[in-house]
Amino acid sequence: MIDELRRLGFTDGGIVEIVLVTRNRDGSLNAAPMGVKLVDGYFELKSYKSSKTYENLKRGGWATVNVTHDPTIFLATSFKDEIRDQPLILSDLTLSKSDLSITVELKKEITNTEEWSIYHALPTKIVSKRSHPMVYSRGRSAAIEAIIHATRVKVFLEQGKDSYVGELTQKIEKCREVVQLVSPVDSPESLVMDELSVLLEKWRNLK
């Protein structure tokens, strides 16, 4: 199971964005976006105590981790009271339009603060609905965005457009902050950011 999760893009200690489906007390289903972390074979599910998700996690049982790159699903499940068109949730707790669904058994609470809590969830079953599914990582996206900005930095340095260089450098730093927040230090995206720092310094020295 752990090897399959890694193949799908889950990295130990890295946070990826998914939609978690849990069951409400009245039997209805609740879908909510969440950043999850894979640690020692478990998913760490962090939920704010003001949410329905937290109440559902407390009761234990089962849930599904749904993988998708569709921004409309993240939007709809983030603002359920304001977006009329909600994704269909099937009887097995999976989102019908997700690329991949992972059934998890909700285990013990491992962290509890005044505002939020973290629960362990054990992955038990993977159902792939699309060819070549891959989890969405803000860190990977931020690293690619930083690379795009960096290609323009090199050009603007050569042209002496310092104001543009400053703006792009700030954007790259914002990307770095995202990578540092959600990705392990030995991840490809972290290594990319380190290499970009070397390149940026090299280009400045050549000016």
N, C-alpha and C positions, 0 to 999 in steps of 0.2 A: 504493500500500500504506500509506504513512504517513498519508494523509488518512483512510483507512478505520479505521486503528488509533485515531486521534484521535476519530473519530465514535463508536467503541466505548467511549470513556472513558479511553484511555491518554493521559497528558499528558507532555510533555517534562520529564524529571527527576522526575516523580512516581512514587511506589511504590504498586503495586496488588497485591492478593493473588490468586494463581492456584495451580493444581496442575500441576506439571511432571512429564511422563512421559518417562523415559529408559530405555535398554536396558542391562540388566546384562551382565556378561561372559559368563554362561552362556546368554544369549539371552532370559531372562525379563525382564519389564517392571517398572519401579519407578515408583510415583506418589508424589509428595511435595509438600506445600504449600510455597510460596515467595513472597516479595515480590519483584516484578520491576520494573525501572525502564527506561523507554524513553528512549534517549539517541542522537541523531543517526541514527535509523533502525534502531538495534540494541536488542535487549533485553540488559540487564545482569543476569546470573544469579549471585547470591551464594550460595555453598554452603559449609557447614562441612566441614572436611577429614575429620572422623570419619564422614561420611555416605556411603551408597552413591551418592547423587546426584553427589557430588564425583568419585568414581572413574569414573562414567559420563561426566561432562563432560570429564574428562581425555582420554578416548579419542576424542572428537569424534563426528562423524556427525550424527544427526538426533534431534530431541526434539519434544515438543508442549507448548505453553502452553495449558492448559485453563481456561476461564472458567466460574465457577459461583458462585451465591449460596447453595447448599445446604450448611448447616453440617454435615450428616451426612457429606458427602464430605470436608470438611476434617478432621473428627474421625477418620474411618477411615484416611485416608492419613497422618495425623500419628502414629497409634499402631497401626501395622500388626500388631505382634506381640500386641496385646491386644484389637483389635476384629475379630471373626470376619467380619462382613459387609463385604466390600471391594467398591468400585465396579468394574464390568467395564471392562477395557481392551481395546479392539479391536485388530485386527492392524495398523492404521495408526498405532498408538501414541496414539489419542485415547480419552478417557473417554466411555463410551456415554451417560452422563447429564449431560455438560457442556452448557452453553448454547452454547459456542463453542470451537473448537479451532484453534490456529494452529501450523502446522508450521514449525519453525525449524531452520536449519543451524548447528551448533555451530562457532564460530570460535575465535579465540585467547584465551588467558588474559590479562586486562589488569591484574589486581591479585592479589598473593599475599602473605598474611601467615602467621604461625605457626598461626593457628586457622582461617582461611577464605580463600576465593579467589573472584574474580569472572571470569566468562567472558562474552564477547560471543556473542550468538546472532542470526542474521539471519532475520527472518520472511520466509517464502516463499509461504505459502498460508493462507488463512483459510476455515474451514468453519463456517458458522452452523447450529446445530441447533434453535434456538428463535427465536421472534419477538422482535425488539427486545432482543437480548442486550446487557449492559453489564457492564464489569468491576467488581469489588468494591474499593472504596477505603476504607480505614480512616479516611482524612482526611475524606472526605465524610460518612461515618457519624458521626464525632466532631463535625463541625460541626453536623449536624442535632441530635445529642444535646445539644450546648451551647445551641442555640436553645431546645430544650424546657426545659432547666434555667433559662434566662434568663427565660422567661415566668413561671415561678414566683418567681424572684427579685423581679421587679417587684411582684408581689402581696404577698409577705412583707415587702418594704420598706415598703409602704403600711400594712401591719398592725403594723409594729414588731417583727416576729419575727426579731430579729437573729441568733439561733443558727441558724435555718434558712437565713438568707441566707448565713452563713458556710459552712455545709455545701455549699450549692449553688455558691457561688463556687469552692470547692476542686474540685468536680467539673468546673466549666467550665475551670479551669486545667489539669486533667488532659486534657481534650479539646483544649485549645490545644497541649499538649505533643505529642499524637499528630499534630495537623495540621502542626506545625513539623517533625516527624520525617519525614513521608511525602509532604507536598504542597509544590509550588513556591510561592514567595512571592507570585506573581501569579495563583494559582489561585482559583477562586470560594470554596473553603472557607477559604483564608487571608484573603481579603477579608471573609468573614463574621465571622471571629474578630476582625479589626480593628474592624469596625463594632460588634460586641457590646461590645468594650472601651469604645467611645465611649458607647454606650447605658447600660452599667452605671455609668459615672462620672456621667453625666447624672442617672440615677435616684437615686444616692447624694446628689448635691448638692441634689436637690429634697426630700429627706427633712426 
